[in-house]
Amino acid sequence: MLGTIKSLFSDEALGDLFSTPILAIAFYLLILNPVFAQQSETIHASYKYTLGDNDTKSDAKKIAFIEAKRLCLEKAGTYLESNTEVSEFRLSRDEVRTYAAGILKVEIVSEEFKATGENLTLFMEVGAQVDLREVKESLKRVKEDKRFADKIRKQETQLQALEDEIRTLQRQLSSNNFGKTAKIRQDRKAAFTKLDELEQIKAEIKSKTTIAIDNIELGMTPQEVIRIAGEPRSRAFHSFNYGNVWVIFGSGIVQCLVHAKDFSEGMTCYGYGPKKIK
């Protein structure tokens, strides 16, 4: 990078550049300090799945996504492990990968079915946006909030168990055990349904948190909050929970929003001080 810059400027021009303090600082932050310059990275992974006699296109998409997501999260985990902002939390490799899986959202970038000989093959690419600031904040919460850490571990353990069950059933289908094919397909469908439900719960929690932070304003009534963000996931004394955010009321209106890790039932907004979101 520095060599490229030198090739674009003469020695005299570089001297003038660094003689200006503000420009010199900006050059350091954006060019010489890559961690500062790039706080966000998109991790990609791809997977191809050849459909068998017992697969529908819908089945193929689910199976391909499970495997592509696994590869993507492995890459994301490796990327995070090498980042100084994350390594300062002194988490083990397994912990980093578990929490990354719970924090990051993997989405399909592209998918295409192609004929390969006599078979049909699905080519799928997925991606996960890794925002280092967001990950750092989440890992900080993991270290400080045991309940939050336990929740992520439990959630990811459930997802992993279902994905492993699907892989096992898939191998059984591929063994041409025709007498048990119908039962195995039924079991696989049930596992797909449970997996979809768990993923939906994860998405809804993140969605409700975002909606609450972006749209709920101080002074709103409980009815106005529900119209905007929907029914809360749970309620406590004069408070609504929307995922990782609690909305606290006083005198019948919103007084503040706080992170779930800071929430204490019965505490007024005054007690949270600078920990309030707004």
N, C-alpha and C positions, 0 to 999 in steps of 0.2 A: 504493500500500500504506500509506504513512504517512498519507495523507489519510483512509483508511478507519479507521485506528487513532484519529486525532484525533476522528472523528465518533462513536466509541464511548465516549470518555472526556472528561470536562470538563478545563479547563486545570489546575484544582487537583488532579484525580486524576492527570493526567499528571506533574505536578510531584512528587507523592508516589511515583509509579512510578519515576521516574528518580533520586529521592533515595536509593533502595536500590541500592547498588553491584552486587550480584549480579543483580538484576532488570534493571538498566540494561545490563549486559554481555550478558545473555541476549537482551534486546530487540535490541541491535545485531547480534548474531551471527545471529539467526533472522529478523529483519525487514529490517534495513538492509544486511545482507551476503547477497545472494541466492545467491552461489556457495557460501557455507558452508551456507546453509539447504537448498539442494537439490543434493545430490551425485549424484542419480540421476534420469535422464529416460528415458521410453519414447518412442522415435521410431516413428511409424506411416507406412505408405504403402499405397496400393491400386492395383490394376490390373485391367482387364477384358479378357478374351480371348474373341473369338467363334470358335467351332470351325469348321474347314473340313472338307471332305469326307475329308481324309486324317488327321484328328485323332480320337483316342479321348479319353475324359474324363481318362484318366491322362496322355496327352500334353499336354492342355490345362493340367492342374495343374502339370506341370513347366515349361512355357513361361511361364505366368502367374507362377509363383514366381520364375523367373529375372529377369523384368522388374520385379516388385514389390520383390524384394530389391535390385536395382540402384537403384531410386528411394529405397528406405529408407536404403541406405548413403550415397547422395549427400546426403540430409538430415542423416544422422548426421555426415558429414564437415563439412558447413557448421556444424552445431552445435558440433562440437569445435574448428573453426578459430576460432570467436568466443569460446572459453572461455580465460580467462587462464591456468588451470592447465595447459592443453595448449600454448598458444602460447609458453610459456617454453622449450619444447624447440627452437624455431626450425626447425621442419620445413616443407618446402614443402607447398603445397596437395595435390599428387599424393602425396607421402609420407604425409600425414595420412590421406588417403582409402584408400591401399593398406594401411596398418597397421590402420586402423579395420576394414576388410573382413576382415583376418586375425584380429582380436581379438574383434569383436562377433559375436554369434549372432543371426541373423534367423530368426524363427519365424512360422508361419501363425497369425493371430488368428481369421480367419473365411474361409469359402469357400462360395459358393452358385451353383448353376447355375440360370439363368433362361431361359425362352423369349423371344427378342426377334424378333418377326416369324416368319420361317420358320427362323431360326437358333437355336442354343443358345449362350448366353454365360455364361462363368464370371466371377464377381465375387470377387476375392480381396483380403484385407487382411493385411498382415504387420506385425510389430513387432520392435524391437530394444531391449533394455534397456541403456542407456548409464550405467555406473557410473563417475563421473569419477575416483574414487580408483583403481579397477582399471585404467582406461585410462592414467592418469598413471603408474602403476607399470609397465605394459607398455611405454609409450613411453620411460620411463627406461631400461628394459632394452634397448630398440631402440638407444638412443644409446650404451649401454655395451657391448653384446654384438653384434659384427658378424655372428657366425654365426647368431644368432637373427633379426637383421634380414634377412639373406640368405635364411633359411629362409621367412620370411613372404612376402618378395617373390617367391620362386620358386613358392611355393604359390599365391599369388594370380595370378601370371602364367599358370600352368597352368589355373586355374579360368576366368580371363578368356578364354583362347584357346578353351577348350571351349564357353563360352557364345557367343562370337562365331561359332564353327563352327555351332552350333545355329541361330543367327539366320540365317546364310547359307543353310543347308539349308531353313529355314522359308520363306525368300523363294523358293527354287527350287520348293518344293512349291506355292506360291501362284501360280506362273506357268503352271499347267496343262500342264506338260511331261509328258504322260501316258506317253510312252515310257520315261522315266527315273524315274517315280514310285516304283516298287518299290525301286529301288536307293537313292533318296534317303531313303525311309522307313527302310530298313535302316541307312544311315549315321547317320541321326538317332537311332535306337534305340541304336546303339553309343556315340554321344556322350553320350546320357543316362546310360548305364551307367557310363561313365568319370567323368562328373560326380558321380553318386551315390557312387562309390567314393572320390573325393577328399573330398567333404563328410563321408563316414563316417569317414575317417581324421582329419579335423579334429575331429570330435565325440568320437572315441575318445581322442585325445590329451588334450583338455580333461577328459573324464570320468575318465580314469585319474589325472590330476593331482589332481582333487578327491577321488577315492576314497583316494588315497595320503595326502593331507594330513589328511583327516577321520578315517580309520580305522586307519592304521598307528601303532602305539605303540612306544615304546622298549622293548627287551627281547624283542620278538617274534623268532621264528626265521625263516629264509628260507622254510620250508614254510608257516608261518602267514601270512606276507606274501603269498605266492602264492595261498593259499586266499581271502584277502580281496580282493586287487587283480588277481589273474590273473597270467599270465606277463608278465614285464617286456618292454618294447619293445626293450631292449638291456641288456647286462651289461658291467661293467668290473671291475677288481680289487676283490673284496669289495663290489660295489655293484650295485643294480638301478635301471634308469631307467623311470619312469612319466611320460612326457610332459615337463612342465617341472619335475619333481622327481626327485632321486636319493636312493635309500635306501641308507645306508652301514652295513655290518655290521662288527662287531669281536667276536672271541671267539665267533662263531657266533650273535650276536643283533644286533638293530637298535641302533645307537649314536646315529644322528641322521638327519635329513632336511635336504637343502639344495636351493636353487633350481638349476636347470640352468645358469644363467648364472654361478654361483659354483663349480660343480663342477670339481675337478681330480683326475684319476685317480691313485690311490695315496695321496691325502692323508687323514689320519685326521680324525675329528670335532674333535679338539682344535685342529687347524689352522684350522678355519673360524671359531672364536670366535663372536661375536654374529651372524654371517651365517646361522647354523643356523635352520631353520624350527622345529624342536623336536628 
